[in-house]
Structure formats: structure tokens, C-alpha cells
């Protein structure tokens, strides 16, 4: 992909990730689980990993996390989000690189969802200096199964029905 075209795609995908993150921050969830989100902006991260590249997907994940924290003023939850973003990005990148023959984007998204939740809980445990917070992980993982499925399914649709995946190279 030519550098100008890649920069345009990354800019648009980053902006879309931020907009989706803002949108999901105002959607009330039917369950009151602190830190639980739909993960809509992770659609953009997974599509970027698959269609453009691994380091670009990691960049979009980190960039959207920083900008969302600044725009929403959720600086206190920034470290939780960043821990989740880093772990889930690496997990999805490694899954795509080594397991794409065996896993669909739904499976890769499920792995990313698990590691995002794990990252958040590990950071929370470290900051709060207690391992008791780890008991919260199973609840997040159960919710993450549903959100990971939706993110993966939507990512398949985007990759299959846009020209972005044909631009890689």
C-alpha cells in the first residue's frame, strides 16, 4: 500500500475508532458492570490488523485509547483501558499471525476480548494492590464472549465488503 493511501486509511480508521468509542460510552448497558463496554471501537482495531498490518493495528488501538481518555475525561480509567488495549492487540496480532488457518475473525476477536478483560483486571489489581479484583474476571469474560462475537462478526462483514482488505501489500 502506498504511504499516502496507508496514512489516509489509518487516519480514517483511527477517527472511526474514536467515534465508535464515544458512541459506546453513552450507550447504557442492560447490566451494571463497572468497566464493561460493547467494544465497538475494537472492530476498527481488528479490521486494521487484518487489512493493513500488525503494527498499524497496534497503533490504532493505542491512539484511540489515548484520544478517548482525553476527549471523555476518563483519565482515571485510562490505565485500565491501556492495559486492556495493549494485551488484546498483541493477542489478536499473534492469533492472526499464527492461528488464522484455524480461527475465523470471530475466534481472533474472542481471544482479543478475553485478553482485554484480563489486561484491565490485572492493571486494576496492581493499582488497588489486591488480587481480590481478579474474582471480577469471570463476569467480564462471560460478557466478553458476546461482545467478542459481535466484534468478530462485524469485522468479517467489513473486511469482506470493503476494498480496504484488497489494499494490503
C-alpha positions in Angstrom: 0.0 0.0 0.0 1.4 3.4 -0.9 2.3 5.6 2.0 -0.2 8.3 1.3 -3.1 5.8 0.9 -2.0 4.0 4.1 -1.9 7.3 6.0 -5.4 8.2 4.8 -6.7 4.7 5.8 -5.1 4.9 9.2 -6.4 8.4 9.8 -9.9 7.4 8.8 -9.8 4.1 10.8 -8.4 5.9 13.9 -11.2 8.6 13.6 -13.8 5.9 13.2 -12.5 4.0 16.3 -12.7 7.2 18.3 -16.3 7.9 17.1 -17.3 4.4 17.9 -15.7 4.6 21.3 -17.5 7.9 22.1 -20.8 6.4 20.8 -20.5 3.3 23.0 -19.6 5.4 26.1 -23.1 6.9 26.0 -24.9 3.6 25.4 -26.3 2.2 28.7 -25.7 -1.5 29.1 -28.5 -3.7 30.4 -26.1 -5.0 33.1 -24.4 -2.7 35.6 -20.8 -4.0 35.4 -18.2 -1.3 36.0 -15.8 -1.1 33.1 -18.0 -3.3 30.8 -18.3 -1.9 27.3 -19.6 -3.2 24.0 -16.1 -2.9 22.4 -17.4 -1.3 19.2 -14.1 0.5 18.6 -12.3 -2.8 18.6 -14.0 -3.6 15.3 -11.7 -0.9 13.8 -8.6 -2.4 15.5 -9.3 -5.9 14.2 -10.0 -4.7 10.7 -6.8 -2.7 10.7 -4.8 -5.7 11.9 -6.2 -7.9 9.1 -6.4 -5.4 6.3 -3.5 -3.1 6.8 -1.0 -4.6 9.1 0.0 -5.6 12.6 1.9 -2.5 13.7 -0.8 -0.3 12.2 -3.4 -2.2 14.2 -1.4 -1.8 17.4 -1.0 2.0 16.6 -4.8 2.4 16.0 -5.6 0.6 19.3 -3.2 2.7 21.4 -4.0 6.0 19.6 -7.8 5.6 20.1 -7.3 4.7 23.7 -5.3 7.8 24.4 -7.6 10.1 22.5 -10.8 8.7 24.0 -9.3 9.2 27.5 -8.5 12.8 26.7 -11.9 13.5 25.0 -14.1 11.8 27.5 -12.1 13.0 30.5 -11.9 9.4 31.7 -8.3 9.8 32.8 -8.8 7.7 35.9 -9.8 4.6 33.7 -7.0 5.3 31.2 -4.6 2.9 32.7 -7.2 0.1 32.8 -8.1 0.8 29.1 -4.5 0.9 28.1 -3.7 -2.4 29.8 -6.5 -4.0 28.0 -5.7 -2.4 24.7 -2.0 -3.5 24.8 -2.8 -7.1 25.8 -5.7 -7.5 23.4 -3.8 -6.0 20.5 -0.8 -8.3 21.0 -3.2 -11.3 21.4 -5.1 -10.5 18.2 -1.9 -9.9 16.3 -0.3 -13.2 17.4 -3.6 -15.1 16.9 -3.9 -13.7 13.4 -0.3 -14.3 12.6 -0.1 -17.9 13.9 -3.7 -19.2 14.0 -5.6 -17.6 11.1 -5.7 -21.0 9.4 -7.7 -22.4 12.3 -9.6 -19.4 13.6 -12.1 -17.0 12.0 -12.1 -13.3 12.9 -14.7 -14.3 15.4 -12.2 -16.5 17.2 -9.5 -13.9 17.0 -11.9 -11.3 18.4 -12.9 -13.6 21.2 -9.2 -14.0 22.1 -8.8 -10.2 22.0 -11.9 -9.8 24.2 -10.5 -12.2 26.8 -7.1 -10.5 26.9 -8.6 -7.0 27.0 -10.6 -8.0 30.1 -7.5 -9.8 31.6 -5.4 -6.6 31.0 -8.0 -4.4 32.7 -8.3 -6.6 35.7 -4.5 -7.1 36.1 -4.0 -3.3 36.0 -6.8 -2.8 38.5 -5.3 -5.5 40.7 -1.9 -3.8 40.5 -3.2 -0.3 41.2 -5.5 -1.4 44.0 -2.8 -3.6 45.4 -5.1 -6.6 45.8 -5.8 -9.8 44.0 -9.4 -9.9 45.1 -10.3 -7.9 42.0 -9.4 -11.0 39.9 -12.7 -12.5 41.1 -14.3 -10.0 38.8 -12.7 -11.5 35.7 -15.2 -14.4 35.1 -18.1 -11.9 34.9 -16.2 -9.8 32.4 -15.2 -12.9 30.4 -18.8 -14.0 30.1 -19.9 -10.6 28.8 -16.8 -10.6 26.6 -18.0 -13.8 24.9 -21.0 -11.9 23.5 -19.2 -8.7 22.6 -16.2 -10.5 21.1 -18.6 -12.5 18.9 -20.3 -9.3 17.7 -17.0 -7.5 17.1 -15.6 -10.5 15.1 -18.8 -10.9 13.1 -18.9 -7.2 12.2 -15.2 -7.3 11.3 -15.8 -10.2 8.9 -18.5 -8.2 7.2 -16.3 -5.1 6.9 -13.3 -7.0 5.6 -15.4 -8.9 3.1 -17.5 -6.0 1.9 -15.0 -3.1 1.5 -11.9 -2.5 -0.6 -9.7 -1.9 2.3 -8.6 -5.6 2.5 -7.6 -5.5 -1.1 -5.2 -2.7 -0.5 -2.8 -4.6 1.7 0.5 -5.2 0.2 
